[in-house]
Amino acid sequence: MESYTTISRYPVIENGFMACIKGSLFVKLWRDEFSQMARYPSVDVYVTSRVRMGVDLQHIPHPLEHVMHVAAQKVLQMDQYPIDRLLLRNAEDGSILNSYRGFFSFSRYAPFEYMVKAMWNSEKAVEQLYGSSYPIVKLRGKERKIIEQRDDIQACLFG
């Protein structure tokens, strides 16, 4: 997520759309780090421990809700997982992140492109899905709630 990332060598990774090879070391480390949260009395205490450890949360909004992002940042920053071993697409515009060259255009497969075009206004974003040709979208809780409350949008999106 480029909008959450302030340190380019540690991009904030959106975990809603992922693919990896069997036995991926990054995914194993990420899973193991996320599992560490069970050792803490609350998510807040876990997140605070990672900040005290030196993990920079950058612009991760609501880190208690986006704790998977925090766990990934711990793996990248503190465990120093080599970012050049990952191929990441920007969830906001579909570009591929290359740690040496920055972002460059790649494809239309960007799950948050519709949100960016609506300036992160959920109502506007959902309404612009009418007749759109987005091949893939990520619906967050706010967008799902709008769709659930609007029969007209449900009929358009789901027939």
C-alpha positions in Angstrom: 0.0 0.0 0.0 1.9 3.0 -1.3 -0.3 5.4 0.7 0.7 3.7 3.9 4.4 3.4 3.0 6.9 6.1 4.1 10.0 3.9 4.0 10.3 2.4 0.5 12.6 -0.4 1.5 9.8 -1.6 3.9 6.6 -1.4 1.9 3.4 -1.9 3.8 2.0 -5.2 2.4 -1.8 -5.6 1.9 -2.5 -9.2 3.0 -6.0 -9.4 1.4 -4.6 -10.6 -2.0 -1.6 -12.8 -1.8 0.1 -15.7 -3.7 3.3 -17.4 -2.8 5.3 -20.5 -3.6 4.9 -23.6 -1.4 7.1 -23.2 1.7 7.6 -19.5 1.3 10.0 -18.3 4.0 8.4 -14.9 4.1 4.9 -16.2 4.7 6.3 -18.6 7.4 8.1 -15.8 9.2 5.0 -13.6 8.9 2.7 -16.3 10.2 5.1 -17.0 13.1 5.3 -13.4 13.9 1.5 -12.9 13.8 1.2 -16.0 16.1 3.4 -14.2 18.7 0.4 -12.0 19.4 -1.1 -14.9 21.4 1.6 -14.4 24.0 0.4 -10.9 24.8 -2.7 -10.0 26.9 -4.1 -7.8 24.1 -3.5 -6.7 20.5 -2.6 -3.2 21.9 0.2 -4.7 24.1 1.5 -6.6 21.1 1.6 -3.6 18.8 3.2 -1.4 21.5 5.9 -4.1 22.0 6.7 -4.0 18.3 7.0 -0.2 18.3 9.3 -0.3 21.4 11.3 -3.0 19.5 11.9 -0.4 16.8 9.3 -1.2 14.2 8.2 1.9 12.3 4.5 1.7 11.7 4.8 4.3 8.9 1.3 5.4 8.0 -0.5 2.2 8.8 -4.0 3.4 9.9 -5.6 1.7 12.9 -2.7 -0.6 13.6 -4.8 -2.5 16.1 -7.1 -3.5 13.3 -4.3 -3.9 10.7 -2.1 -6.0 13.0 -1.1 -8.3 10.1 0.5 -5.2 8.5 2.4 -4.6 11.8 3.6 -8.3 11.8 4.8 -8.0 8.3 6.7 -4.8 9.1 8.4 -6.6 12.0 9.6 -9.3 9.6 10.8 -6.8 7.1 12.4 -4.3 9.5 13.7 -6.3 12.4 14.2 -9.7 10.9 15.5 -8.0 7.8 13.8 -10.2 5.3 15.3 -9.3 1.9 12.6 -7.3 0.0 14.2 -8.1 -3.3 12.9 -11.7 -2.8 9.3 -10.4 -3.0 7.4 -9.3 -6.1 4.8 -6.9 -4.9 2.0 -5.1 -6.8 0.7 -1.9 -5.5 -2.9 -2.5 -4.3 -3.8 1.0 -5.3 -2.8 1.1 -8.9 -1.5 -2.3 -9.9 2.1 -1.3 -10.4 4.9 -3.6 -9.4 7.2 -2.5 -6.6 10.8 -3.0 -7.5 13.0 -2.1 -4.5 15.7 -0.7 -6.8 13.5 1.3 -9.3 10.5 2.3 -7.3 7.0 2.0 -8.7 6.3 1.6 -12.4 3.1 0.9 -14.3 2.2 -2.8 -14.8 -1.5 -3.7 -15.0 -5.1 -3.0 -14.2 -5.3 -5.6 -11.5 -5.4 -3.2 -8.6 -7.9 -4.1 -5.9 -8.1 -0.6 -4.5 -8.0 1.4 -7.8 -11.7 2.1 -7.5 -11.2 3.6 -4.0 -8.3 5.8 -5.1 -10.3 7.2 -8.0 -13.1 8.0 -5.5 -10.6 9.6 -3.1 -11.3 6.9 -0.5 -15.0 8.0 -0.3 -16.7 4.7 0.2 -20.2 5.7 -1.0 -18.8 7.3 -4.1 -16.5 4.3 -4.7 -19.2 1.8 -4.5 -21.5 3.8 -6.7 -18.8 4.0 -9.4 -18.7 0.2 -9.6 -22.0 0.4 -11.6 -21.0 -0.6 -15.2 -17.3 -0.5 -14.4 -14.8 -2.9 -15.8 -12.6 -3.4 -12.8 -11.3 -7.0 -13.0 -10.8 -7.2 -9.3 -11.8 -5.1 -6.3 -11.3 -5.4 -2.5 -14.3 -4.5 -0.5 -13.6 -3.3 3.0 -16.1 -3.4 5.8 -17.4 0.1 4.9 -18.0 -0.8 1.3 -19.6 -4.1 2.2 -22.0 -2.3 4.6 -23.1 0.1 1.9 -23.7 -2.7 -0.5 -25.7 -4.7 2.1 -27.9 -1.6 2.7 -28.6 -0.8 -0.9 -30.7 -3.2 -3.0 -30.0 -1.2 -6.2 -26.3 -1.7 -5.8 -26.7 -5.4 -5.0 -28.9 -5.9 -8.1 -26.3 -4.2 -10.2 -23.2 -6.0 -8.8 -24.7 -9.4 -8.2 -27.6 -9.6 -10.7 
